[in-house]
Amino acid sequence: MRETQLSPDTVCLACGTRIDACSSALGDQVPKSGDVTVCIYCGHVMVFRDGLKLDELSADEARRVAGDRKILAVQRARGEVMRRKAQ
């Protein structure tokens, strides 16, 4: 993951944690509508819509990202961070 950047205030759709920043697993990209994101707190997979509002994945989006290596890598890294934090 790269440098953290501010994003519009929103909340995770699963755990309700306030989200006001994001990092890209692909480099120094600014998120755009249609990009997939993972909540660092609970691991929930969501998609950015217009205005960078978070939304649930559509059925087509869910099929597209199922097994995606980048999403799985983010989930593994997130899990490791959370495991270390709990120790």
N, C-alpha and C positions, 0 to 999 in steps of 0.2 A: 504494500500500500504506500501511497505517496503522501505528500503534504495535505494536511487537513484544510478544508475550505468551508466557510460559512454557507449555510443554506437557509431558506425560509424556515421559521419556527413551525414545527409540526410535531406530531406524536406517532410513535410506533402503533400500528393498527392492532397488534397482538398484546403487547405488554403495557402500552400507554406511556412509555418513557418519552420525555421531551427530547426531540432531536433538533439541533440547530447547526449541525456541521456534518460534513461527509468527507470521505477519502476514496480515491479511485484505486482499484486493484489493477488498472490498466495503464497507469501513468498519470500525467498531469492533466487529466480530462475534467472538464466541468460537466456535471450531470445534466442530462437533457431528457425531455419527455420520451418515454419508452425504455429508458435505462433501468436495469434491475438493481436493487440494493438489498443489503442484508442488515438487519438490526444488530448492532454489536452487543446489545444487552441480552436479547432473547433468541437471536438467530432467525427471526421471521423474515421470509423473503417477500419483498414488495416491489412495486414498480413506480417510478416517477411519472407523473402526468403533467399536463400544462401547468406552468407556474411552480413546478417542482413539488406539487402536492403528492403525497403518497397514496397509493391505491393497491388493492389486492390484484394479483395476477389474474388475467383472463384465462380461460381453459387453454387457448392457443399459446399464450405466453408461458403457462405452466409446463405444457408439453415441450416447448422450445428450450426451456432452461433445465428441465429434468436431466440430471446427470452431467450438466455443464461443468467442465473441469475447473473453470474460474470460480464458479459459485461454490463448488465442493472445497476448493482450496481456501476460500474465505471462511467457510464453515469450520474447516479443520483448524485454521489459525485462531478463529474466534474461540473455539472450544479449548484450545491450549491456553490462551490468555485467561479465560474464565477458570480453568482448572488451577493454574498457577495463583490466580488471585484468591481462590478459596483456601489455599494452603496456609 
